[in-house]
């Protein structure tokens, strides 16, 4: 368990974590979309 000097520091940390997980999720969603588009293109071409 991490010890924070103040609530301020604690919230900064929580905000960073939330932001990071949100960013990773959106990155993952974008790559999913790209993969799906490639699959659709392949099926249309063939």
C-alpha positions in Angstrom: 0.0 0.0 0.0 1.4 3.4 -1.0 1.4 6.2 1.6 0.5 9.6 0.2 1.6 12.8 1.9 -1.8 14.5 1.2 -5.1 13.9 -0.4 -3.9 16.2 -3.2 -1.2 13.8 -4.1 -3.6 10.9 -3.7 -6.1 12.4 -6.2 -3.3 13.3 -8.6 -2.3 9.7 -8.6 -5.8 8.4 -9.1 -6.5 10.8 -11.9 -3.3 9.7 -13.6 -4.3 6.0 -13.3 -7.8 6.6 -14.6 -6.5 8.6 -17.5 -4.0 6.0 -18.4 -6.5 3.1 -18.4 -8.9 5.2 -20.4 -6.2 6.0 -22.9 -5.2 2.4 -23.2 -8.8 1.4 -23.7 -9.4 3.9 -26.5 -6.1 2.8 -28.1 -7.3 -0.8 -28.1 -10.7 0.2 -29.5 -9.0 2.1 -32.4 -6.8 -0.9 -33.3 -9.9 -3.1 -33.1 -11.6 -0.9 -35.6 -8.6 -0.9 -37.9 -8.5 -4.7 -37.8 -12.2 -5.0 -38.5 -11.9 -2.6 -41.5 -9.1 -4.7 -42.9 -11.2 -7.9 -42.6 -14.1 -6.2 -44.3 -11.8 -5.0 -47.2 -10.4 -8.5 -47.6 -13.9 -10.0 -47.8 -15.1 -7.4 -50.3 -12.0 -7.8 -52.5 -12.1 -11.6 -52.6 
